[in-house]
Amino acid sequence: MNPREYRQMFEVEDFHWWYVALHELILAHVRRTRQDRDEPLKILDAGCGTGRLMELMQDYGKVSGFDLSMEALDCCHERGLKGVFRADLNSVSLRAGEYDVITSVDTLYHQWVVSESRVLESFFTALKPGGLLILNLVAHEFLRSSHDVAVLTRKRYTRQEVLELLKQCGFMIESATYRLGFLFFPIAVARVIRKAVYAAKLPESVPSDLTAPNPLLNRLLLWFARQENRWLLSGQMPIGTSIFLVARKPTA
């Protein structure tokens, strides 16, 4: 991701509807896992960015996280987070059977990820038997736009592609759904327009979609996203701009 994007993320992540809704959905699954455990969870946020999700998950156990970007880690330190370290997703050394939960939000699709399969295999090894993996990824190549240029997207996925990757690594799938279906068509139109506007620009000069929305619009979109979250905790969306997956390492 372009370094400027981390500062932008840091400034809006606590209140922007997109982040708030995603974090609440993740926390709902983490909370369920905590209820099944006698002790606090050991959690890893792989590609922790500016650290807001780490901050929120501290209520459920001991949280650590890593990122390759020093700009991202600086933001984590500004939040007062202690368990952060610098590492490359492609080569990070994780102890086998160490974690109850691993989250990885919008990381596997980045240009610097050499092999999603290898990364997922390392997550599988690092999880305890019965441990949970939570992923969020961008969906559909036809939605590729200037935003993907700004955040260095290597590819966008279909739900089936990610399901196959996880199953090949040995995971059992608990939930695999598209997200933000209620905004699918307006976002698709906006992406096509932005793609045309920024077609000839260099990546470092292209702005992402990450801006602070009008407060009223932000509240409205958050309300819709929360209604969708309630459905996603027990159902699936057939369309969306993101893919949300929850998978578990078998106990035996």
C-alpha positions in Angstrom: 0.0 0.0 0.0 1.2 3.5 -0.7 2.6 5.0 2.6 0.2 7.9 2.5 -2.7 5.5 2.7 -1.8 4.3 6.2 -2.0 7.8 7.6 -5.4 8.3 5.9 -6.6 4.9 7.3 -5.4 5.8 10.8 -7.4 9.1 10.7 -10.7 7.5 9.6 -10.6 3.9 10.8 -12.2 4.5 14.2 -15.4 5.9 12.7 -15.6 5.2 9.0 -18.6 3.0 8.3 -16.7 0.5 6.2 -14.2 -0.3 8.9 -16.6 -0.1 11.8 -19.0 -2.6 10.1 -16.2 -5.0 9.1 -14.6 -4.9 12.6 -18.0 -5.5 14.3 -18.5 -8.6 12.1 -15.1 -9.9 12.9 -15.5 -9.3 16.6 -18.8 -11.2 16.6 -16.9 -14.3 15.4 -14.1 -13.7 17.9 -16.6 -13.3 20.7 -18.2 -16.7 19.8 -14.8 -18.4 19.9 -14.0 -16.8 23.3 -17.3 -18.1 24.7 -16.1 -21.6 23.9 -12.8 -21.2 25.7 -12.0 -21.3 29.4 -9.0 -18.9 29.0 -8.4 -15.7 27.1 -7.6 -16.2 23.4 -4.2 -15.9 21.8 -4.9 -13.8 18.7 -2.7 -12.7 15.7 -3.6 -10.0 13.3 -1.5 -10.8 10.2 -1.0 -7.6 8.2 -2.3 -5.4 11.1 -2.2 -2.1 9.3 -2.7 0.8 11.7 -3.9 -1.4 14.5 -7.5 -0.6 15.1 -8.7 -4.2 14.9 -5.9 -5.3 17.3 -7.1 -2.6 19.7 -10.7 -3.9 19.6 -9.7 -7.5 20.0 -7.8 -6.9 23.2 -11.1 -7.5 25.1 -10.9 -11.2 24.2 -7.3 -12.1 24.9 -3.7 -11.4 24.2 -3.3 -9.8 20.7 -0.2 -9.5 18.6 0.2 -8.3 15.1 2.7 -7.7 12.3 3.0 -5.6 9.2 5.7 -4.9 6.6 5.1 -1.2 6.6 6.9 1.0 9.1 4.3 3.7 8.5 1.6 1.2 9.7 3.6 0.1 12.7 4.2 3.8 13.7 0.4 4.2 13.7 0.1 1.1 15.9 2.6 2.6 18.4 0.5 5.8 18.4 -2.4 3.7 19.6 -0.2 2.4 22.4 -0.1 -1.2 21.1 2.7 -3.3 22.4 2.5 -6.6 20.6 3.4 -5.4 17.1 6.4 -6.4 15.1 7.7 -5.9 11.5 7.5 -9.0 9.3 6.8 -10.0 5.7 3.7 -12.1 5.2 5.7 -14.2 2.7 8.4 -15.2 5.1 7.2 -14.5 8.7 8.2 -17.3 11.1 5.2 -18.3 13.2 5.3 -21.0 15.9 3.3 -24.1 15.2 0.0 -24.4 17.2 0.4 -20.9 18.8 -2.9 -19.1 18.1 -6.6 -19.6 18.8 -7.5 -16.9 16.2 -5.7 -15.4 13.2 -7.2 -12.5 11.4 -6.0 -11.2 8.0 -7.9 -8.3 6.6 -7.3 -7.2 3.0 -3.8 -8.5 2.8 -3.6 -11.6 0.6 -4.4 -9.7 -2.5 -1.5 -7.3 -2.3 1.2 -7.2 -5.0 3.9 -8.2 -2.6 2.2 -11.5 -1.7 4.1 -14.1 -3.7 1.8 -17.1 -3.0 -1.5 -17.1 -1.2 -1.3 -20.8 -0.7 2.0 -20.6 1.2 0.7 -17.8 3.4 -2.5 -19.8 4.2 -0.4 -22.9 4.9 1.6 -20.9 7.4 -1.6 -19.7 9.1 -2.9 -23.3 9.2 0.4 -24.4 10.9 0.3 -21.5 13.4 -3.2 -22.2 14.6 -4.0 -24.5 17.4 -6.3 -27.5 16.6 -9.8 -26.0 16.4 -8.3 -22.5 15.8 -10.1 -19.9 13.7 -9.0 -18.0 10.6 -10.9 -14.9 9.6 -10.2 -13.3 6.1 -11.6 -10.4 4.2 -10.7 -10.0 0.5 -11.6 -7.8 -2.4 -14.1 -9.4 -4.9 -14.4 -9.6 -8.7 -11.8 -8.5 -11.2 -14.4 -6.5 -13.1 -14.5 -4.2 -10.1 -10.8 -3.3 -10.4 -10.3 0.4 -10.5 -8.0 3.3 -9.4 -8.5 2.3 -5.8 -6.7 -1.0 -6.6 -3.9 1.0 -8.1 -3.6 3.1 -5.0 -3.6 0.1 -2.6 -1.4 -2.1 -4.8 -4.0 -4.9 -5.5 -2.5 -7.9 -7.3 -5.8 -9.6 -7.9 -9.5 -9.6 -6.9 -11.2 -12.9 -6.1 -14.4 -14.9 -6.5 -15.8 -16.7 -3.5 -15.1 -20.1 -5.1 -11.5 -19.3 -5.7 -10.9 -18.5 -2.0 -12.9 -21.6 -0.9 -10.6 -23.8 -3.0 -7.5 -22.2 -1.6 -8.6 -22.8 2.0 -9.8 -26.3 1.4 -6.4 -27.2 -0.3 -4.7 -26.0 2.9 -6.8 -28.3 5.1 -9.3 -25.7 6.5 -12.9 -26.5 7.3 -15.2 -23.7 6.1 -17.6 -22.2 8.6 -18.7 -19.2 6.6 -17.9 -17.9 3.1 -19.9 -15.0 1.8 -19.8 -11.8 -0.2 -20.2 -8.5 1.7 -21.7 -5.1 1.0 -24.2 -6.5 -1.5 -26.5 -3.5 -0.7 -23.9 -1.2 -2.3 -22.8 -3.5 -5.1 -24.3 -1.7 -8.0 -23.5 1.9 -7.0 -19.9 0.9 -6.2 -19.5 -0.9 -9.5 -20.6 2.2 -11.4 -18.3 4.4 -9.4 -15.4 2.1 -10.0 -15.9 2.1 -13.7 -15.9 6.0 -13.7 -12.8 6.2 -11.6 -11.0 3.7 -13.7 -11.5 5.9 -16.8 -10.5 9.1 -15.0 -7.2 7.7 -13.5 -6.3 5.3 -16.4 -3.0 7.1 -17.3 -1.9 8.0 -13.8 1.1 6.5 -11.9 0.2 4.5 -8.8 1.7 7.0 -6.3 -0.4 9.8 -7.7 -3.7 7.9 -7.6 -6.0 8.5 -4.6 -7.9 5.6 -3.0 -11.5 5.6 -2.1 -10.5 6.1 1.6 -11.9 9.5 2.6 -14.0 10.6 5.6 -17.7 10.6 4.4 -20.3 13.1 5.3 -21.4 12.3 8.9 -25.0 11.8 8.0 -24.1 9.5 5.0 -21.7 7.7 7.3 -24.4 6.9 9.8 -26.8 5.8 7.1 -24.3 3.5 5.4 -23.2 2.1 8.8 -26.9 1.3 9.6 -27.3 -0.6 6.3 -24.0 -2.5 6.9 -25.0 -3.5 10.4 -28.3 -4.9 9.1 -26.3 -6.9 6.6 -23.9 -8.1 9.3 -26.9 -9.6 11.2 -27.8 -11.6 8.2 -24.2 -12.7 7.5 -23.8 -14.2 11.0 -26.1 -17.0 9.9 -26.6 -16.6 6.1 -24.8 -15.5 2.9 -25.0 -12.8 0.3 -24.9 -13.8 -3.3 -23.2 -10.6 -4.5 -20.8 -8.0 -3.0 -17.6 -6.0 -3.3 -15.8 -8.0 -0.7 -15.5 -11.7 0.4 -15.7 -12.6 4.1 -14.5 -16.0 5.2 -14.3 -17.9 8.5 -12.5 -21.2 8.5 -11.3 -23.6 11.2 -8.3 -25.9 11.6 -9.6 -29.4 12.3 -9.2 -30.7 15.8 -7.8 -34.0 14.6 
